[in-house]
Amino acid sequence: MTTYTEASKKELLLGIDVFNKPAELIGKNAWSQLILNLLFLEPGTYPSMPEMGIGIKSYDYEYMDDVINDLPSIIQNQVEIYLPDVPLTNVSANKIVSDNGQTWMILVFEFTDNGVVDASAVASEVGKKFLDFEISWG
């Protein structure tokens, strides 16, 4: 009997890959994409689950320190409720100020699947909008 780990599950994207087949993500890349979906989803989008979603857009004009303090627990709670199969073990948020004065918020998602720990990071430049972001899958 073949056993499948959570890391072997796939998440299909809305595009195609270089072989003209549906694009897909696996493991931490898929889990990170699912969490990003929750981040961008506005609460109330799905009437049957009105509490689902974080609505990161609503944090555009909040104080950065408040967002950094509150967001990890909000993400963790949403994942526990709506994505219980995602092996998210920790979420951290940090503020980084670069040498040229740019401020970034870094979200780090840590996953543990069958004893293997892996992480993804999402960086968002502060001062523009939280929707300006970059992801590191590696």
SULWOHU-V252117 format. One record per pair of residues at least 24 apart in sequence whose C-alpha atoms are under 6 Angstrom apart, sorted by sequence separation. I is the first residue (numbers start at 1). J is the second residue. D is the distance in whole Angstrom. If there is no record, write none. Layout:
I & J & D
I & J & D
This chain:
87 & 111 & 5
68 & 93 & 5
87 & 112 & 6
60 & 129 & 6
60 & 130 & 6
